[in-house]
Amino acid sequence: MTTLEQLAQPETEAEEERRTSYLELFFDLVFVFAVTQVTALVADDPTAHGFAHGALVFGLVWWAWSGYAWLTNAIDIESAVARVLVLVAAGASFFLAIALPDAFGDDGLRFALAYLVVRLVHIGLYVWGLRSDPEHQAAILRLAPWFFVAPFVALGGGFADGNTRVALWILSLAIDVAGAASVGRGGFRVSPSHFAERYALFVIIALGESVVAVGATATGLPRDATFFAVVATAFALAAVLWWSYFDFPALAAARALRRAPAERRGALARDLFTFFHFPNVLGIIYIAVAAKKAVAHPSEPLSGGGRAALGIGLALFLLQFVLGRLRVIHRVSWERLAGIAVLAVVVVVGRDLEAVWLLALALAVLVATTVAEDLRLGTARRIVRADGPPVPRDTPVPWKG
């Protein structure tokens, strides 16, 4: 079967009908708070040290949330037992988020203990929920040793401090990623529409947090022309981020997952969503930090940390589609790579620009990148957005320009 024929495989009726449940949405609400806490942590320390700490704790948060995205995609969580366990995990996640801003200080052990509870509930519920599906359960059992050891390593970091804590938390994440990369390939059955929807909703969570961060910062500031200009620019930046993700990349990733053969969906879902969406959401968090600082002091140049948050954040956001396109069709997203390069120049050269103008310039680059991509990939974009019947053999595949 050719790649195009594989992509053209229709979705089953069950896959088309499955949607995110209210319990999953409630679970995700906790992570709205967690994303807010990561933003606050980085905003309080906009240095290389702070960026690294933010990326590390968000990596732990992301892995915990992603595990439940896989779990709820695979099992029925409407039974009383499953509901209670998911709510227990949500409660532990809430305590994790509360401890997050001081995770590298006095709350490190509390953060690690909450993280351990979230992860252990995940493993137990996942294995129990698949008791009537031996093949899928076997795939989870192959991952279980990795996913069991990793949170205990993180707990060890909670008892340690300083660089030892950081090293142990990095090791914990490395164990999880290595486990998923080495054995998370066969036996997994993924409901594509539901899976893609879960990750798209998390992107919405991050974008919503960025809007809230700007709005909270704007409260109480003088309502002059500069205020309205910088708030409008910050909101427009969030809107274009939404457009840049949901107009094409989100739909293309979902379609690629739906059209892939069932036996390959697990690995593709892991790469396109669990791995490649991490820089996307982390980028939105960093952009929110830059927007907060620009709104707070629009007539002053952004600090080095603020400019770094803006440049690194936008680069990470654009990177998700670059990686995804390479993974699916082995093609390069030249527009987004060019956008990353131009943004790096803008951030360096614009060090003396007022924050409102630097934010506007970054917005202009993002708009130009998105428009150029839409123009070059117009045919593929129309196919993906229409998502009609299986495409004929001579039609370009999604993401192919």
LOLORO-532770 format. One line per 3 residues: number of its first residue (from 1); their letters; for each residue x, y, z of C-alpha. Coordinates in pm, 1 decimal. Layout:
BEGIN
NUM	A	X Y Z  ...
END
This chain:
BEGIN
1	MTT	0.0 0.0 0.0  140.5 341.0 -94.4  173.0 632.0 145.5
4	LEQ	-110.0 813.4 -30.0  -336.5 508.1 -14.4  -261.2 473.0 357.7
7	LAQ	-354.1 835.2 415.8  -676.1 778.7 224.7  -805.6 504.8 453.6
10	PET	-1146.7 611.7 587.9  -1218.2 666.9 953.1  -1446.2 417.9 1124.6
13	EAE	-1787.0 525.8 1251.6  -1679.9 476.7 1613.2  -1375.2 694.1 1562.8
16	EER	-1582.4 966.8 1399.3  -1835.2 975.3 1683.0  -1604.4 972.8 1985.5
19	RTS	-1557.7 1313.4 2148.5  -1395.8 1452.7 2461.2  -1603.7 1385.3 2772.8
22	YLE	-1703.7 1633.4 3042.3  -1483.0 1449.2 3291.1  -1182.3 1497.8 3062.9
25	LFF	-1264.4 1868.6 3032.8  -1285.0 1895.8 3411.3  -951.3 1719.0 3441.5
28	DLV	-801.6 1966.8 3196.0  -922.3 2263.1 3402.2  -657.8 2178.6 3661.7
31	FVF	-392.5 2218.2 3396.3  -515.1 2567.5 3312.8  -387.8 2653.9 3658.8
34	AVT	-66.0 2457.1 3604.5  9.0 2647.0 3281.3  -57.6 2974.8 3464.7
37	QVT	186.2 2870.6 3735.4  459.8 2788.0 3482.4  408.5 3130.8 3323.9
40	ALV	439.9 3296.5 3664.8  756.5 3099.7 3743.4  927.9 3212.1 3420.6
43	ADD	798.1 3570.3 3447.2  950.9 3599.6 3794.9  1290.6 3481.5 3665.6
46	PTA	1322.6 3569.0 3292.8  1680.1 3444.3 3267.6  1834.7 3137.1 3109.0
49	HGF	1805.9 2978.4 3453.2  1435.3 3061.9 3474.6  1361.1 2947.9 3118.6
52	AHG	1529.9 2614.6 3186.6  1342.1 2565.4 3514.2  1013.9 2651.4 3342.6
55	ALV	1080.7 2405.4 3061.0  1172.3 2130.0 3307.2  869.7 2156.0 3535.6
58	FGL	640.7 2202.3 3237.6  796.8 1888.7 3089.4  685.6 1698.5 3399.7
61	VWW	339.3 1855.3 3386.0  311.6 1782.2 3014.2  410.7 1418.1 3056.8
64	AWS	157.8 1372.3 3336.8  -123.4 1528.8 3131.7  -27.9 1344.3 2812.7
67	GYA	-43.6 1012.4 2995.0  -407.8 1078.0 3077.0  -479.2 1186.8 2720.0
70	WLT	-361.3 841.0 2610.2  -550.0 671.3 2892.8  -887.5 835.3 2824.8
73	NAI	-843.1 762.8 2455.4  -804.3 392.5 2528.6  -1046.2 307.2 2810.0
76	DIE	-1398.1 386.0 2924.7  -1375.7 629.2 3215.8  -1750.0 650.9 3281.0
79	SAV	-1755.7 371.5 3539.2  -1766.0 477.0 3904.3  -1418.2 335.8 3974.5
82	ARV	-1260.0 511.0 3677.0  -1431.6 839.8 3756.3  -1311.4 835.2 4115.7
85	LVL	-953.0 757.5 4014.0  -947.9 1029.4 3748.3  -1080.5 1277.3 4004.9
88	VAA	-813.2 1164.5 4253.1  -552.0 1229.8 3985.6  -708.1 1571.0 3915.4
91	GAS	-685.7 1656.6 4285.8  -321.3 1551.7 4300.1  -255.8 1757.1 3986.2
94	FFL	-408.6 2057.9 4160.1  -165.9 2022.9 4451.0  114.7 1978.1 4197.0
97	AIA	17.4 2308.7 4034.1  0.2 2485.7 4371.0  354.9 2373.5 4453.8
100	LPD	492.4 2445.8 4107.5  617.3 2807.1 4144.6  845.8 2704.2 4431.7
103	AFG	922.5 2356.7 4298.8  1293.8 2437.0 4297.8  1272.4 2571.7 4651.7
106	DDG	1082.0 2468.4 4961.9  790.7 2305.8 4774.5  1005.1 2062.4 4576.7
109	LRF	905.8 1758.1 4782.4  535.8 1852.0 4776.9  553.4 1891.1 4399.1
112	ALA	725.5 1554.3 4358.7  482.8 1372.9 4589.9  181.2 1507.0 4400.9
115	YLV	348.6 1411.8 4073.5  409.1 1059.2 4203.2  39.7 1016.4 4291.3
118	VRL	-71.0 1140.4 3948.4  163.3 900.2 3771.5  88.6 592.7 3983.6
121	VHI	-287.4 638.2 3946.8  -230.7 665.6 3571.7  -42.6 335.4 3548.5
124	GLY	-285.7 146.3 3768.5  -597.9 275.9 3595.5  -450.3 220.3 3249.8
127	VWG	-363.4 -145.2 3316.3  -694.7 -212.0 3494.1  -899.4 -39.0 3225.4
130	LRS	-751.5 -261.2 2953.5  -814.6 -589.2 3136.1  -1049.0 -702.0 2856.2
133	DPE	-802.7 -606.0 2579.6  -492.9 -828.4 2630.7  -299.4 -698.7 2328.5
136	HQA	-333.9 -333.3 2425.2  -276.2 -414.3 2790.8  46.6 -593.6 2696.2
139	AIL	168.1 -277.7 2523.2  106.4 -76.9 2840.7  274.5 -340.7 3055.4
142	RLA	587.2 -304.6 2838.8  588.3 65.1 2922.5  493.2 22.3 3288.1
145	PWF	847.2 -39.8 3423.8  970.0 283.5 3265.6  664.5 479.3 3378.8
148	FVA	690.7 332.1 3729.7  1058.1 410.8 3780.1  1049.2 765.6 3637.8
151	PFV	819.8 927.1 3901.7  1017.8 765.7 4183.8  1332.3 922.4 4038.1
154	ALG	1141.4 1253.4 4039.2  1050.4 1189.0 4403.0  1420.5 1147.6 4476.9
157	GGF	1468.7 1492.7 4326.9  1210.7 1625.9 4570.4  1426.0 1509.5 4862.6
160	ADG	1738.6 1659.6 4705.5  1806.5 2024.7 4632.9  1993.7 2252.2 4393.9
163	NTR	2156.4 2094.9 4090.9  2092.8 1743.0 4221.0  1717.8 1804.9 4213.1
166	VAL	1741.0 1942.2 3859.8  1952.2 1647.3 3744.7  1712.3 1390.4 3891.2
169	WIL	1408.4 1558.0 3735.2  1583.3 1566.4 3397.9  1666.7 1197.5 3442.1
172	SLA	1303.1 1123.1 3527.3  1184.7 1284.9 3204.2  1459.0 1111.0 3007.3
175	IDV	1344.7 772.2 3139.5  986.2 843.2 3033.2  1086.5 961.8 2686.3
178	AGA	1327.4 671.8 2636.6  1058.9 424.9 2738.9  803.3 572.7 2500.1
181	ASV	1058.7 585.9 2217.3  1185.8 231.0 2265.2  877.1 23.4 2338.3
184	GRG	578.5 246.9 2268.1  539.3 131.5 1907.6  315.0 -173.3 1876.1
187	GFR	-11.2 -284.5 2031.2  -156.1 64.4 2080.4  -496.7 142.9 1932.4
190	VSP	-568.5 511.8 1895.2  -903.0 680.6 1828.3  -767.6 955.3 1599.5
193	SHF	-1035.7 1226.3 1619.7  -1058.8 1208.0 1997.9  -680.8 1199.8 2040.2
196	AER	-621.6 1502.0 1815.2  -904.3 1688.4 1987.7  -747.5 1634.0 2330.8
199	YAL	-420.6 1795.6 2226.1  -593.8 2076.1 2038.3  -785.6 2155.3 2355.8
202	FVI	-460.9 2178.9 2549.9  -330.5 2430.8 2296.0  -653.3 2627.8 2355.7
205	IAL	-581.0 2610.8 2729.2  -236.1 2759.5 2675.7  -366.5 3031.1 2441.8
208	GES	-642.5 3112.6 2688.6  -387.8 3145.7 2966.0  -187.1 3389.5 2753.3
211	VVA	-497.5 3604.7 2703.9  -571.3 3593.4 3077.4  -210.3 3688.3 3155.9
214	VGA	-231.8 3994.3 2930.8  -571.8 4093.0 3070.8  -459.6 4055.8 3431.7
217	TAT	-149.3 4263.9 3365.8  -353.5 4534.0 3189.7  -590.5 4577.4 3483.7
220	GLP	-519.7 4904.2 3661.9  -287.0 5050.8 3397.6  -355.0 5402.3 3258.7
223	RDA	-592.5 5394.7 2959.2  -393.0 5601.6 2712.0  -325.2 5544.4 2341.4
226	TFF	-17.2 5333.2 2412.5  -217.7 5109.9 2645.3  -477.5 5035.6 2379.3
229	AVV	-208.6 4979.8 2116.7  -8.5 4728.8 2318.9  -316.1 4539.6 2445.8
232	ATA	-455.4 4518.4 2093.1  -118.3 4396.2 1963.5  -85.2 4134.6 2237.3
235	FAL	-437.4 4007.8 2168.8  -372.3 4004.4 1793.8  -58.5 3798.4 1856.6
238	AAV	-263.3 3539.3 2048.6  -524.4 3540.2 1769.4  -262.2 3482.4 1498.7
241	LWW	-109.0 3202.1 1705.3  -455.3 3043.0 1708.5  -487.3 3090.1 1332.4
244	SYF	-137.1 2960.1 1266.5  -213.9 2637.0 1451.9  -584.4 2567.7 1399.5
247	DFP	-624.4 2682.2 1039.5  -393.7 2410.7 901.9  -135.8 2230.1 1122.9
250	ALA	-391.0 2100.0 1376.2  -617.2 1972.2 1099.1  -325.9 1825.0 904.5
253	AAR	-195.3 1637.1 1207.5  -542.5 1502.0 1285.4  -596.1 1394.5 924.7
256	ALR	-254.9 1225.7 905.0  -338.5 1027.7 1218.3  -681.9 928.8 1088.0
259	RAP	-547.9 817.4 750.0  -256.0 615.9 887.8  -289.3 235.6 916.8
262	AER	-410.3 127.9 1260.1  -82.0 -48.4 1344.7  116.8 271.0 1283.4
265	RGA	-109.2 513.2 1466.6  50.2 462.9 1807.4  396.4 572.5 1695.8
268	LAR	255.2 855.5 1483.5  36.5 982.7 1770.1  334.8 970.9 2005.0
271	DLF	550.4 1178.5 1768.5  299.7 1427.7 1626.3  123.6 1499.9 1952.0
274	TFF	304.9 1388.9 2269.8  653.9 1480.2 2146.9  603.7 1758.9 1892.2
277	HFP	327.5 1951.6 2071.1  548.7 2003.4 2374.2  755.2 2284.0 2211.0
280	NVL	433.4 2433.9 2073.1  272.3 2477.0 2416.8  597.2 2572.3 2591.0
283	GII	642.0 2837.6 2323.0  298.1 2982.3 2397.9  392.9 3003.1 2767.0
286	YIA	711.3 3195.2 2686.7  520.1 3426.1 2449.7  273.2 3498.0 2732.1
289	VAA	567.9 3600.6 2952.3  690.2 3843.9 2685.1  338.7 3982.1 2630.0
292	KKA	293.4 4041.1 3004.5  615.3 4238.8 3020.1  532.4 4438.0 2707.2
295	VAH	186.7 4532.2 2837.9  329.2 4630.1 3177.8  588.9 4865.8 3025.1
298	PSE	491.1 4932.2 2662.8  697.4 5248.7 2615.5  1020.7 5094.3 2739.0
301	PLS	1244.3 4842.4 2559.9  1187.4 4484.6 2661.9  1455.4 4344.6 2888.5
304	GGG	1688.8 4079.2 2757.0  1472.4 3818.1 2925.6  1157.2 3958.3 2771.2
307	RAA	1307.7 3958.7 2424.1  1439.0 3606.6 2472.9  1093.7 3490.8 2584.8
310	LGI	941.5 3642.0 2270.5  1198.9 3503.2 2027.0  1235.8 3158.9 2183.4
313	GLA	861.6 3128.6 2237.5  771.9 3203.6 1875.3  1049.5 2975.8 1748.9
316	LFL	926.3 2686.5 1964.2  568.8 2747.3 1853.2  664.0 2736.5 1483.8
319	LQF	885.2 2431.3 1535.9  590.3 2196.9 1595.8  473.5 2207.0 1232.2
322	VLG	832.0 2186.6 1103.5  881.3 1860.7 1294.1  537.1 1728.6 1205.4
325	RLR	575.7 1788.0 833.7  914.2 1616.5 832.9  765.8 1321.0 1021.0
328	VIH	466.4 1270.5 793.7  591.9 1344.5 441.4  964.5 1412.8 488.9
331	RVS	933.5 1767.9 357.0  1072.8 2089.3 505.5  848.1 2375.4 614.9
334	WER	1064.1 2649.2 467.5  824.4 2930.5 558.2  834.4 2848.9 928.1
337	LAG	1211.1 2802.4 930.1  1245.8 3139.8 758.6  1008.4 3289.3 1014.5
340	IAV	1221.0 3153.1 1300.0  1535.1 3304.1 1144.1  1374.8 3646.1 1084.7
343	LAV	1234.4 3652.7 1438.3  1581.6 3585.3 1578.4  1713.2 3886.2 1384.7
346	VVV	1420.4 4104.1 1496.7  1474.6 4019.7 1863.1  1848.2 4094.2 1843.4
349	VGR	1829.2 4407.3 1628.5  1521.3 4545.7 1806.7  1676.2 4557.4 2150.2
352	DLE	1625.9 4935.3 2174.6  1271.0 4941.4 2034.3  983.1 5021.4 2263.5
355	AVW	808.3 4702.7 2373.6  488.9 4785.0 2184.9  681.8 4822.1 1857.3
358	LLA	887.9 4507.9 1907.0  569.4 4312.1 1978.6  409.2 4459.5 1665.5
361	LAL	712.9 4369.7 1455.5  707.5 4010.2 1582.3  336.3 3997.6 1503.2
364	AVL	404.3 4116.4 1148.0  665.0 3841.6 1097.1  424.1 3576.3 1225.8
367	VAT	146.9 3701.7 997.1  382.2 3703.8 696.6  498.8 3350.5 778.0
370	TVA	141.6 3222.7 804.6  28.3 3394.6 483.8  330.5 3269.1 286.9
373	EDL	266.3 2915.3 407.7  -104.0 2934.1 318.6  -21.2 3056.4 -30.8
376	RLG	238.6 2788.1 -103.0  39.5 2502.5 47.7  -294.9 2625.0 -81.3
379	TAR	-399.8 2297.9 -247.4  -304.8 2083.5 52.0  -475.0 2331.1 283.7
382	RIV	-800.7 2309.8 87.2  -787.6 1927.2 93.9  -724.4 1918.4 466.8
385	RAD	-990.3 2175.8 551.6  -1248.2 2007.1 331.7  -1150.5 1662.2 463.7
388	GPP	-1374.3 1508.2 203.6  -1373.5 1157.5 54.1  -1049.6 963.8 -8.2
391	VPR	-824.4 1162.6 -238.2  -742.0 1032.6 -590.1  -394.0 906.4 -667.0
394	DTP	-286.0 1223.9 -848.0  -391.7 1461.1 -568.9  -121.4 1605.8 -337.6
397	VPW	-120.1 1452.8 9.6  -182.9 1670.6 314.4  109.2 1894.2 413.1
400	KG	267.8 1849.5 70.0  340.5 2169.8 -116.4
END
